[in-house]
């Protein structure tokens, strides 16, 4: 994992050095201070404070009426929760706080507003979902360019503005979904892996653990402020599982092993749960009988798929019978306990990932047994049926 983080940091540093065709970036010179200071402040010695570039340094932020439309369109199809307590696998930060701070009459990049990268990414999705709102510089390409250019600076400001950590993870999740929507897998997998690295380094996978470990090399400071042991932080919990589910989507799309380290200890509670501890271990060993919220069921289906693909990838001959039987039984039990279709989008995807796990586990041996052959065929048919109504107009973030 450290190697991944170091590679990503090297890439970030490279991006910071490159600008407009590979030339070295030079510090921006402001002709006046963006915010007024008193005489005493201006005469004091410099302090370690973040800088807030002019909006024109990246892209002109839209006028307020367009911001209101791009950031909270009625057609966001579940990206932003529509009411308190509503679940979204795409946007997991406090939606009400996000909306209110987005509309503050403050400059782009001001610390009391959402980060530049997050705002640019949400505006980007606003253009994708409501193309009629895209015009001139306020376009899909413009907002994507802004998000990618502001991302390295937001990461560099983590030490000064810790709230940027969760906002950057959220932005990375939305960027990865954008590249999934745009059929650009290399970029999508890259941003998914970055979200994974940031989430793990912030300790989002061990929110229930009395001791929250973090990487020792980079960065040399905790990414997020620690919380009390055995206390549930809903926003961080939902953020971790949003990253986990996103990673599973790329595993499903590309059929390759997960970017998340095998055997990673996860203590963070399932979404909607009040208790954690050995979360993945308990589930895979059938020790988890807790009733679950819809997103938690999706996270469990994602877990099964990731582990089964990893198992299938490392199995070249006959499968380990004990492990194979354990996965098969766990899949059968989990699938039988799912609410029936039809259902909402989250339930449809949960069924689809579960059936894909069934196919991936049994397909290598379909030629050896007619029963296994028909089992795989039935699971594949259910995938087609469960996702048959997922279209670009109904669920643009997944198509």
TORKOL-4160 file (C-alpha; in steps of 0.2 Angstrom, whole numbers, padded with zeros to 4 digits, m for minus):
399
<pt num="1" X="0000" Y="0000" Z="0000"/>
<pt num="2" X="0014" Y="0012" Z="0004"/>
<pt num="3" X="0021" Y="0009" Z="m0013"/>
<pt num="4" X="0005" Y="0014" Z="m0021"/>
<pt num="5" X="0004" Y="0030" Z="m0010"/>
<pt num="6" X="0022" Y="0035" Z="m0014"/>
<pt num="7" X="0019" Y="0032" Z="m0033"/>
<pt num="8" X="0003" Y="0043" Z="m0032"/>
<pt num="9" X="0013" Y="0056" Z="m0022"/>
<pt num="10" X="0026" Y="0056" Z="m0035"/>
<pt num="11" X="0013" Y="0059" Z="m0049"/>
<pt num="12" X="0005" Y="0073" Z="m0039"/>
<pt num="13" X="0022" Y="0081" Z="m0037"/>
<pt num="14" X="0025" Y="0079" Z="m0056"/>
<pt num="15" X="0008" Y="0087" Z="m0059"/>
<pt num="16" X="0013" Y="0102" Z="m0048"/>
<pt num="17" X="0028" Y="0105" Z="m0059"/>
<pt num="18" X="0020" Y="0104" Z="m0075"/>
<pt num="19" X="0009" Y="0117" Z="m0083"/>
<pt num="20" X="0004" Y="0122" Z="m0100"/>
<pt num="21" X="0014" Y="0110" Z="m0111"/>
<pt num="22" X="0026" Y="0104" Z="m0097"/>
<pt num="23" X="0034" Y="0121" Z="m0092"/>
<pt num="24" X="0038" Y="0123" Z="m0074"/>
<pt num="25" X="0024" Y="0132" Z="m0064"/>
<pt num="26" X="0029" Y="0149" Z="m0056"/>
<pt num="27" X="0020" Y="0156" Z="m0041"/>
<pt num="28" X="0005" Y="0166" Z="m0045"/>
<pt num="29" X="0008" Y="0185" Z="m0042"/>
<pt num="30" X="m0007" Y="0194" Z="m0036"/>
<pt num="31" X="m0008" Y="0213" Z="m0039"/>
<pt num="32" X="m0018" Y="0215" Z="m0023"/>
<pt num="33" X="m0022" Y="0204" Z="m0008"/>
<pt num="34" X="m0038" Y="0194" Z="m0011"/>
<pt num="35" X="m0044" Y="0198" Z="0007"/>
<pt num="36" X="m0042" Y="0214" Z="0016"/>
<pt num="37" X="m0029" Y="0214" Z="0031"/>
<pt num="38" X="m0026" Y="0227" Z="0044"/>
<pt num="39" X="m0010" Y="0237" Z="0045"/>
<pt num="40" X="m0004" Y="0227" Z="0059"/>
<pt num="41" X="m0006" Y="0211" Z="0050"/>
<pt num="42" X="0002" Y="0217" Z="0034"/>
<pt num="43" X="0018" Y="0222" Z="0044"/>
<pt num="44" X="0019" Y="0206" Z="0054"/>
<pt num="45" X="0030" Y="0192" Z="0048"/>
<pt num="46" X="0023" Y="0180" Z="0036"/>
<pt num="47" X="0013" Y="0165" Z="0043"/>
<pt num="48" X="0010" Y="0148" Z="0036"/>
<pt num="49" X="m0007" Y="0151" Z="0028"/>
<pt num="50" X="m0015" Y="0143" Z="0012"/>
<pt num="51" X="m0017" Y="0154" Z="m0003"/>
<pt num="52" X="m0033" Y="0156" Z="m0012"/>
<pt num="53" X="m0029" Y="0159" Z="m0031"/>
<pt num="54" X="m0041" Y="0170" Z="m0041"/>
<pt num="55" X="m0055" Y="0160" Z="m0050"/>
<pt num="56" X="m0047" Y="0164" Z="m0066"/>
<pt num="57" X="m0031" Y="0154" Z="m0061"/>
<pt num="58" X="m0041" Y="0139" Z="m0066"/>
<pt num="59" X="m0058" Y="0142" Z="m0073"/>
<pt num="60" X="m0071" Y="0156" Z="m0070"/>
<pt num="61" X="m0083" Y="0150" Z="m0058"/>
<pt num="62" X="m0101" Y="0151" Z="m0064"/>
<pt num="63" X="m0113" Y="0165" Z="m0058"/>
<pt num="64" X="m0123" Y="0161" Z="m0043"/>
<pt num="65" X="m0139" Y="0157" Z="m0052"/>
<pt num="66" X="m0130" Y="0144" Z="m0062"/>
<pt num="67" X="m0121" Y="0137" Z="m0047"/>
<pt num="68" X="m0137" Y="0134" Z="m0039"/>
<pt num="69" X="m0143" Y="0124" Z="m0054"/>
<pt num="70" X="m0127" Y="0115" Z="m0057"/>
<pt num="71" X="m0124" Y="0110" Z="m0039"/>
<pt num="72" X="m0142" Y="0105" Z="m0034"/>
<pt num="73" X="m0152" Y="0100" Z="m0050"/>
<pt num="74" X="m0168" Y="0091" Z="m0047"/>
<pt num="75" X="m0162" Y="0078" Z="m0060"/>
<pt num="76" X="m0147" Y="0072" Z="m0050"/>
<pt num="77" X="m0154" Y="0054" Z="m0049"/>
<pt num="78" X="m0148" Y="0050" Z="m0032"/>
<pt num="79" X="m0131" Y="0058" Z="m0033"/>
<pt num="80" X="m0136" Y="0070" Z="m0019"/>
<pt num="81" X="m0147" Y="0064" Z="m0006"/>
<pt num="82" X="m0164" Y="0073" Z="m0007"/>
<pt num="83" X="m0168" Y="0072" Z="0012"/>
<pt num="84" X="m0159" Y="0069" Z="0029"/>
<pt num="85" X="m0154" Y="0051" Z="0031"/>
<pt num="86" X="m0156" Y="0047" Z="0013"/>
<pt num="87" X="m0143" Y="0035" Z="0006"/>
<pt num="88" X="m0132" Y="0039" Z="m0009"/>
<pt num="89" X="m0117" Y="0028" Z="m0015"/>
<pt num="90" X="m0111" Y="0043" Z="m0025"/>
<pt num="91" X="m0111" Y="0058" Z="m0013"/>
<pt num="92" X="m0109" Y="0054" Z="0005"/>
<pt num="93" X="m0104" Y="0071" Z="0013"/>
<pt num="94" X="m0118" Y="0081" Z="0023"/>
<pt num="95" X="m0128" Y="0086" Z="0008"/>
<pt num="96" X="m0137" Y="0100" Z="0017"/>
<pt num="97" X="m0121" Y="0108" Z="0023"/>
<pt num="98" X="m0113" Y="0106" Z="0006"/>
<pt num="99" X="m0128" Y="0115" Z="m0002"/>
<pt num="100" X="m0128" Y="0129" Z="0010"/>
<pt num="101" X="m0109" Y="0132" Z="0009"/>
<pt num="102" X="m0109" Y="0131" Z="m0010"/>
<pt num="103" X="m0120" Y="0145" Z="m0011"/>
<pt num="104" X="m0110" Y="0157" Z="0001"/>
<pt num="105" X="m0105" Y="0173" Z="m0008"/>
<pt num="106" X="m0087" Y="0169" Z="m0005"/>
<pt num="107" X="m0073" Y="0167" Z="m0018"/>
<pt num="108" X="m0069" Y="0151" Z="m0027"/>
<pt num="109" X="m0057" Y="0142" Z="m0015"/>
<pt num="110" X="m0062" Y="0151" Z="0001"/>
<pt num="111" X="m0060" Y="0138" Z="0016"/>
<pt num="112" X="m0078" Y="0141" Z="0021"/>
<pt num="113" X="m0084" Y="0135" Z="0005"/>
<pt num="114" X="m0082" Y="0117" Z="m0002"/>
<pt num="115" X="m0065" Y="0114" Z="m0010"/>
<pt num="116" X="m0061" Y="0119" Z="m0028"/>
<pt num="117" X="m0059" Y="0102" Z="m0034"/>
<pt num="118" X="m0076" Y="0096" Z="m0026"/>
<pt num="119" X="m0086" Y="0111" Z="m0033"/>
<pt num="120" X="m0078" Y="0108" Z="m0050"/>
<pt num="121" X="m0082" Y="0090" Z="m0050"/>
<pt num="122" X="m0100" Y="0093" Z="m0044"/>
<pt num="123" X="m0102" Y="0106" Z="m0058"/>
<pt num="124" X="m0095" Y="0094" Z="m0070"/>
<pt num="125" X="m0109" Y="0081" Z="m0065"/>
<pt num="126" X="m0122" Y="0095" Z="m0066"/>
<pt num="127" X="m0117" Y="0097" Z="m0085"/>
<pt num="128" X="m0117" Y="0079" Z="m0088"/>
<pt num="129" X="m0134" Y="0076" Z="m0081"/>
<pt num="130" X="m0142" Y="0092" Z="m0087"/>
<pt num="131" X="m0133" Y="0097" Z="m0103"/>
<pt num="132" X="m0144" Y="0112" Z="m0106"/>
<pt num="133" X="m0135" Y="0120" Z="m0091"/>
<pt num="134" X="m0118" Y="0119" Z="m0100"/>
<pt num="135" X="m0113" Y="0135" Z="m0110"/>
<pt num="136" X="m0097" Y="0144" Z="m0115"/>
<pt num="137" X="m0083" Y="0141" Z="m0102"/>
<pt num="138" X="m0095" Y="0133" Z="m0090"/>
<pt num="139" X="m0094" Y="0116" Z="m0099"/>
<pt num="140" X="m0091" Y="0098" Z="m0095"/>
<pt num="141" X="m0073" Y="0100" Z="m0102"/>
<pt num="142" X="m0070" Y="0116" Z="m0093"/>
<pt num="143" X="m0075" Y="0109" Z="m0076"/>
<pt num="144" X="m0066" Y="0093" Z="m0079"/>
<pt num="145" X="m0050" Y="0103" Z="m0083"/>
<pt num="146" X="m0053" Y="0114" Z="m0067"/>
<pt num="147" X="m0055" Y="0098" Z="m0056"/>
<pt num="148" X="m0039" Y="0090" Z="m0062"/>
<pt num="149" X="m0029" Y="0106" Z="m0060"/>
<pt num="150" X="m0035" Y="0111" Z="m0043"/>
<pt num="151" X="m0033" Y="0093" Z="m0036"/>
<pt num="152" X="m0014" Y="0093" Z="m0032"/>
<pt num="153" X="m0015" Y="0110" Z="m0023"/>
<pt num="154" X="m0030" Y="0104" Z="m0013"/>
<pt num="155" X="m0020" Y="0088" Z="m0008"/>
<pt num="156" X="m0005" Y="0100" Z="m0004"/>
<pt num="157" X="m0016" Y="0110" Z="0008"/>
<pt num="158" X="m0021" Y="0095" Z="0019"/>
<pt num="159" X="m0010" Y="0100" Z="0033"/>
<pt num="160" X="m0017" Y="0118" Z="0034"/>
<pt num="161" X="m0035" Y="0113" Z="0030"/>
<pt num="162" X="m0039" Y="0096" Z="0037"/>
<pt num="163" X="m0057" Y="0097" Z="0031"/>
<pt num="164" X="m0050" Y="0095" Z="0013"/>
<pt num="165" X="m0046" Y="0077" Z="0016"/>
<pt num="166" X="m0064" Y="0071" Z="0016"/>
<pt num="167" X="m0069" Y="0083" Z="0002"/>
<pt num="168" X="m0055" Y="0077" Z="m0009"/>
<pt num="169" X="m0059" Y="0059" Z="m0006"/>
<pt num="170" X="m0077" Y="0063" Z="m0011"/>
<pt num="171" X="m0071" Y="0072" Z="m0027"/>
<pt num="172" X="m0060" Y="0057" Z="m0032"/>
<pt num="173" X="m0075" Y="0046" Z="m0030"/>
<pt num="174" X="m0085" Y="0057" Z="m0042"/>
<pt num="175" X="m0071" Y="0059" Z="m0054"/>
<pt num="176" X="m0069" Y="0040" Z="m0055"/>
<pt num="177" X="m0088" Y="0038" Z="m0058"/>
<pt num="178" X="m0086" Y="0051" Z="m0072"/>
<pt num="179" X="m0073" Y="0041" Z="m0081"/>
<pt num="180" X="m0083" Y="0026" Z="m0078"/>
<pt num="181" X="m0098" Y="0035" Z="m0086"/>
<pt num="182" X="m0086" Y="0041" Z="m0100"/>
<pt num="183" X="m0079" Y="0023" Z="m0104"/>
<pt num="184" X="m0061" Y="0029" Z="m0099"/>
<pt num="185" X="m0055" Y="0015" Z="m0088"/>
<pt num="186" X="m0037" Y="0020" Z="m0085"/>
<pt num="187" X="m0041" Y="0037" Z="m0078"/>
<pt num="188" X="m0056" Y="0030" Z="m0069"/>
<pt num="189" X="m0046" Y="0016" Z="m0060"/>
<pt num="190" X="m0032" Y="0029" Z="m0056"/>
<pt num="191" X="m0044" Y="0040" Z="m0047"/>
<pt num="192" X="m0052" Y="0026" Z="m0038"/>
<pt num="193" X="m0035" Y="0020" Z="m0032"/>
<pt num="194" X="m0031" Y="0037" Z="m0026"/>
<pt num="195" X="m0048" Y="0038" Z="m0016"/>
<pt num="196" X="m0043" Y="0021" Z="m0009"/>
<pt num="197" X="m0026" Y="0027" Z="m0004"/>
<pt num="198" X="m0032" Y="0043" Z="0004"/>
<pt num="199" X="m0046" Y="0034" Z="0013"/>
<pt num="200" X="m0034" Y="0020" Z="0020"/>
<pt num="201" X="m0021" Y="0033" Z="0025"/>
<pt num="202" X="m0034" Y="0043" Z="0034"/>
<pt num="203" X="m0039" Y="0028" Z="0044"/>
<pt num="204" X="m0057" Y="0027" Z="0037"/>
<pt num="205" X="m0056" Y="0008" Z="0038"/>
<pt num="206" X="m0052" Y="0007" Z="0057"/>
<pt num="207" X="m0065" Y="0019" Z="0064"/>
<pt num="208" X="m0070" Y="0007" Z="0077"/>
<pt num="209" X="m0052" Y="0002" Z="0082"/>
<pt num="210" X="m0045" Y="0009" Z="0099"/>
<pt num="211" X="m0029" Y="0013" Z="0089"/>
<pt num="212" X="m0030" Y="0020" Z="0072"/>
<pt num="213" X="m0014" Y="0016" Z="0062"/>
<pt num="214" X="m0008" Y="0026" Z="0048"/>
<pt num="215" X="0006" Y="0026" Z="0035"/>
<pt num="216" X="0023" Y="0031" Z="0042"/>
<pt num="217" X="0031" Y="0038" Z="0027"/>
<pt num="218" X="0018" Y="0050" Z="0018"/>
<pt num="219" X="0011" Y="0061" Z="0024"/>
<pt num="220" X="0020" Y="0066" Z="0040"/>
<pt num="221" X="0004" Y="0071" Z="0049"/>
<pt num="222" X="m0013" Y="0063" Z="0052"/>
<pt num="223" X="m0025" Y="0066" Z="0037"/>
<pt num="224" X="m0040" Y="0068" Z="0048"/>
<pt num="225" X="m0043" Y="0072" Z="0066"/>
<pt num="226" X="m0044" Y="0056" Z="0077"/>
<pt num="227" X="m0061" Y="0052" Z="0084"/>
<pt num="228" X="m0065" Y="0044" Z="0101"/>
<pt num="229" X="m0064" Y="0025" Z="0100"/>
<pt num="230" X="m0080" Y="0016" Z="0098"/>
<pt num="231" X="m0089" Y="0031" Z="0092"/>
<pt num="232" X="m0098" Y="0031" Z="0075"/>
<pt num="233" X="m0094" Y="0046" Z="0063"/>
<pt num="234" X="m0108" Y="0043" Z="0050"/>
<pt num="235" X="m0099" Y="0054" Z="0037"/>
<pt num="236" X="m0083" Y="0045" Z="0038"/>
<pt num="237" X="m0091" Y="0028" Z="0039"/>
<pt num="238" X="m0101" Y="0031" Z="0023"/>
<pt num="239" X="m0086" Y="0038" Z="0015"/>
<pt num="240" X="m0076" Y="0023" Z="0017"/>
<pt num="241" X="m0090" Y="0011" Z="0011"/>
<pt num="242" X="m0092" Y="0023" Z="m0004"/>
<pt num="243" X="m0074" Y="0020" Z="m0009"/>
<pt num="244" X="m0075" Y="0002" Z="m0006"/>
<pt num="245" X="m0091" Y="0000" Z="m0017"/>
<pt num="246" X="m0083" Y="0011" Z="m0031"/>
<pt num="247" X="m0067" Y="m0001" Z="m0030"/>
<pt num="248" X="m0079" Y="m0016" Z="m0032"/>
<pt num="249" X="m0087" Y="m0008" Z="m0048"/>
<pt num="250" X="m0070" Y="m0007" Z="m0056"/>
<pt num="251" X="m0066" Y="m0025" Z="m0051"/>
<pt num="252" X="m0083" Y="m0030" Z="m0059"/>
<pt num="253" X="m0079" Y="m0019" Z="m0075"/>
<pt num="254" X="m0062" Y="m0025" Z="m0078"/>
<pt num="255" X="m0062" Y="m0042" Z="m0069"/>
<pt num="256" X="m0045" Y="m0039" Z="m0061"/>
<pt num="257" X="m0041" Y="m0040" Z="m0042"/>
<pt num="258" X="m0045" Y="m0026" Z="m0031"/>
<pt num="259" X="m0034" Y="m0011" Z="m0027"/>
<pt num="260" X="m0037" Y="m0014" Z="m0009"/>
<pt num="261" X="m0024" Y="m0024" Z="m0001"/>
<pt num="262" X="m0029" Y="m0042" Z="0002"/>
<pt num="263" X="m0033" Y="m0046" Z="0020"/>
<pt num="264" X="m0035" Y="m0028" Z="0025"/>
<pt num="265" X="m0042" Y="m0027" Z="0043"/>
<pt num="266" X="m0058" Y="m0017" Z="0043"/>
<pt num="267" X="m0066" Y="m0012" Z="0059"/>
<pt num="268" X="m0077" Y="0002" Z="0052"/>
<pt num="269" X="m0096" Y="m0002" Z="0055"/>
<pt num="270" X="m0107" Y="m0006" Z="0040"/>
<pt num="271" X="m0117" Y="0009" Z="0034"/>
<pt num="272" X="m0132" Y="0012" Z="0046"/>
<pt num="273" X="m0124" Y="0001" Z="0059"/>
<pt num="274" X="m0120" Y="0006" Z="0077"/>
<pt num="275" X="m0106" Y="m0007" Z="0080"/>
<pt num="276" X="m0090" Y="m0012" Z="0071"/>
<pt num="277" X="m0075" Y="m0023" Z="0074"/>
<pt num="278" X="m0068" Y="m0036" Z="0063"/>
<pt num="279" X="m0082" Y="m0031" Z="0050"/>
<pt num="280" X="m0076" Y="m0040" Z="0035"/>
<pt num="281" X="m0069" Y="m0056" Z="0044"/>
<pt num="282" X="m0086" Y="m0058" Z="0053"/>
<pt num="283" X="m0096" Y="m0056" Z="0037"/>
<pt num="284" X="m0085" Y="m0069" Z="0027"/>
<pt num="285" X="m0086" Y="m0081" Z="0041"/>
<pt num="286" X="m0105" Y="m0080" Z="0043"/>
<pt num="287" X="m0104" Y="m0072" Z="0060"/>
<pt num="288" X="m0113" Y="m0056" Z="0055"/>
<pt num="289" X="m0132" Y="m0058" Z="0056"/>
<pt num="290" X="m0136" Y="m0040" Z="0058"/>
<pt num="291" X="m0151" Y="m0032" Z="0048"/>
<pt num="292" X="m0144" Y="m0020" Z="0035"/>
<pt num="293" X="m0148" Y="m0004" Z="0026"/>
<pt num="294" X="m0148" Y="m0005" Z="0007"/>
<pt num="295" X="m0130" Y="0002" Z="0005"/>
<pt num="296" X="m0124" Y="m0010" Z="0018"/>
<pt num="297" X="m0130" Y="m0024" Z="0008"/>
<pt num="298" X="m0122" Y="m0017" Z="m0007"/>
<pt num="299" X="m0106" Y="m0016" Z="0002"/>
<pt num="300" X="m0107" Y="m0034" Z="0007"/>
<pt num="301" X="m0110" Y="m0039" Z="m0011"/>
<pt num="302" X="m0095" Y="m0029" Z="m0016"/>
<pt num="303" X="m0085" Y="m0038" Z="m0002"/>
<pt num="304" X="m0090" Y="m0055" Z="m0009"/>
<pt num="305" X="m0086" Y="m0050" Z="m0027"/>
<pt num="306" X="m0069" Y="m0043" Z="m0023"/>
<pt num="307" X="m0063" Y="m0058" Z="m0012"/>
<pt num="308" X="m0070" Y="m0071" Z="m0025"/>
<pt num="309" X="m0061" Y="m0062" Z="m0040"/>
<pt num="310" X="m0045" Y="m0062" Z="m0029"/>
<pt num="311" X="m0047" Y="m0081" Z="m0025"/>
<pt num="312" X="m0051" Y="m0085" Z="m0043"/>
<pt num="313" X="m0036" Y="m0075" Z="m0049"/>
<pt num="314" X="m0024" Y="m0084" Z="m0039"/>
<pt num="315" X="m0031" Y="m0101" Z="m0042"/>
<pt num="316" X="m0023" Y="m0110" Z="m0057"/>
<pt num="317" X="m0029" Y="m0128" Z="m0055"/>
<pt num="318" X="m0042" Y="m0136" Z="m0044"/>
<pt num="319" X="m0048" Y="m0124" Z="m0031"/>
<pt num="320" X="m0045" Y="m0126" Z="m0013"/>
<pt num="321" X="m0061" Y="m0136" Z="m0008"/>
<pt num="322" X="m0063" Y="m0128" Z="0009"/>
<pt num="323" X="m0061" Y="m0110" Z="0003"/>
<pt num="324" X="m0072" Y="m0114" Z="m0012"/>
<pt num="325" X="m0086" Y="m0122" Z="m0002"/>
<pt num="326" X="m0085" Y="m0107" Z="0011"/>
<pt num="327" X="m0087" Y="m0094" Z="m0003"/>
<pt num="328" X="m0101" Y="m0105" Z="m0012"/>
<pt num="329" X="m0111" Y="m0107" Z="0005"/>
<pt num="330" X="m0109" Y="m0088" Z="0009"/>
<pt num="331" X="m0115" Y="m0083" Z="m0008"/>
<pt num="332" X="m0130" Y="m0094" Z="m0007"/>
<pt num="333" X="m0135" Y="m0088" Z="0010"/>
<pt num="334" X="m0132" Y="m0070" Z="0006"/>
<pt num="335" X="m0141" Y="m0071" Z="m0011"/>
<pt num="336" X="m0156" Y="m0080" Z="m0003"/>
<pt num="337" X="m0158" Y="m0066" Z="0010"/>
<pt num="338" X="m0158" Y="m0052" Z="m0002"/>
<pt num="339" X="m0175" Y="m0043" Z="m0005"/>
<pt num="340" X="m0183" Y="m0048" Z="m0021"/>
<pt num="341" X="m0183" Y="m0038" Z="m0037"/>
<pt num="342" X="m0189" Y="m0026" Z="m0044"/>
<pt num="343" X="m0182" Y="m0013" Z="m0032"/>
<pt num="344" X="m0172" Y="0003" Z="m0032"/>
<pt num="345" X="m0156" Y="0006" Z="m0041"/>
<pt num="346" X="m0145" Y="0001" Z="m0026"/>
<pt num="347" X="m0155" Y="m0016" Z="m0024"/>
<pt num="348" X="m0153" Y="m0019" Z="m0043"/>
<pt num="349" X="m0134" Y="m0017" Z="m0042"/>
<pt num="350" X="m0133" Y="m0027" Z="m0026"/>
<pt num="351" X="m0141" Y="m0042" Z="m0035"/>
<pt num="352" X="m0130" Y="m0039" Z="m0050"/>
<pt num="353" X="m0114" Y="m0040" Z="m0040"/>
<pt num="354" X="m0120" Y="m0055" Z="m0031"/>
<pt num="355" X="m0124" Y="m0064" Z="m0047"/>
<pt num="356" X="m0108" Y="m0059" Z="m0055"/>
<pt num="357" X="m0098" Y="m0066" Z="m0039"/>
<pt num="358" X="m0108" Y="m0082" Z="m0042"/>
<pt num="359" X="m0102" Y="m0083" Z="m0061"/>
<pt num="360" X="m0084" Y="m0079" Z="m0056"/>
<pt num="361" X="m0083" Y="m0092" Z="m0043"/>
<pt num="362" X="m0091" Y="m0106" Z="m0053"/>
<pt num="363" X="m0087" Y="m0102" Z="m0071"/>
<pt num="364" X="m0070" Y="m0110" Z="m0072"/>
<pt num="365" X="m0078" Y="m0127" Z="m0068"/>
<pt num="366" X="m0094" Y="m0125" Z="m0078"/>
<pt num="367" X="m0088" Y="m0138" Z="m0091"/>
<pt num="368" X="m0086" Y="m0151" Z="m0077"/>
<pt num="369" X="m0104" Y="m0151" Z="m0071"/>
<pt num="370" X="m0121" Y="m0148" Z="m0079"/>
<pt num="371" X="m0127" Y="m0141" Z="m0063"/>
<pt num="372" X="m0114" Y="m0128" Z="m0062"/>
<pt num="373" X="m0116" Y="m0124" Z="m0080"/>
<pt num="374" X="m0135" Y="m0120" Z="m0077"/>
<pt num="375" X="m0131" Y="m0111" Z="m0061"/>
<pt num="376" X="m0119" Y="m0099" Z="m0070"/>
<pt num="377" X="m0132" Y="m0097" Z="m0084"/>
<pt num="378" X="m0146" Y="m0092" Z="m0072"/>
<pt num="379" X="m0135" Y="m0080" Z="m0063"/>
<pt num="380" X="m0130" Y="m0071" Z="m0079"/>
<pt num="381" X="m0148" Y="m0070" Z="m0085"/>
<pt num="382" X="m0152" Y="m0062" Z="m0068"/>
<pt num="383" X="m0139" Y="m0049" Z="m0071"/>
<pt num="384" X="m0146" Y="m0044" Z="m0088"/>
<pt num="385" X="m0163" Y="m0044" Z="m0080"/>
<pt num="386" X="m0158" Y="m0033" Z="m0064"/>
<pt num="387" X="m0149" Y="m0020" Z="m0075"/>
<pt num="388" X="m0161" Y="m0020" Z="m0090"/>
<pt num="389" X="m0169" Y="m0004" Z="m0084"/>
<pt num="390" X="m0153" Y="0005" Z="m0079"/>
<pt num="391" X="m0151" Y="0018" Z="m0094"/>
<pt num="392" X="m0142" Y="0034" Z="m0097"/>
<pt num="393" X="m0158" Y="0044" Z="m0093"/>
<pt num="394" X="m0162" Y="0035" Z="m0077"/>
<pt num="395" X="m0145" Y="0032" Z="m0069"/>
<pt num="396" X="m0132" Y="0042" Z="m0079"/>
<pt num="397" X="m0118" Y="0039" Z="m0066"/>
<pt num="398" X="m0118" Y="0021" Z="m0070"/>
<pt num="399" X="m0120" Y="0020" Z="m0088"/>
